[in-house]
Amino acid sequence: MSWSLERDDGTVTEWERSDRYATVRLRERGDGEFVVRLDVMEQAADESAYERERFGDRDAAEERAAAWRDERALDE
C-alpha cells in the first residue's frame, strides 16, 4: 500500500498509509532537534508497532521516516 503526505506545515510532516492504519510523523522540536515516530494500529494487516527516534538534523530524520515507510509498505 502506498503512503500519502497528509500534513506538511514546516514543523510537522506526516504520512499516512493508504489503509489508514499506519502513520509516520516527523516533527521539529523546540530545541532544533527532530523526532520521527512510526505508529501502526493493532487493526493493521501487519504487526502493530510504535517506535520513536530522535535526530540532530532533518536529513537523518527524513531518511528514517523514508525507511519506515519502505519497511511498512503493504502489497496491494
Protein Blocks (a to p, Z undefined) as FASTA:
>chain_A
ZZddfbdghjaccdddfklpaccdddddfkopacddddddfkbmbdcdddddddfbfklm
mmmmmmmmmmmpccZZ
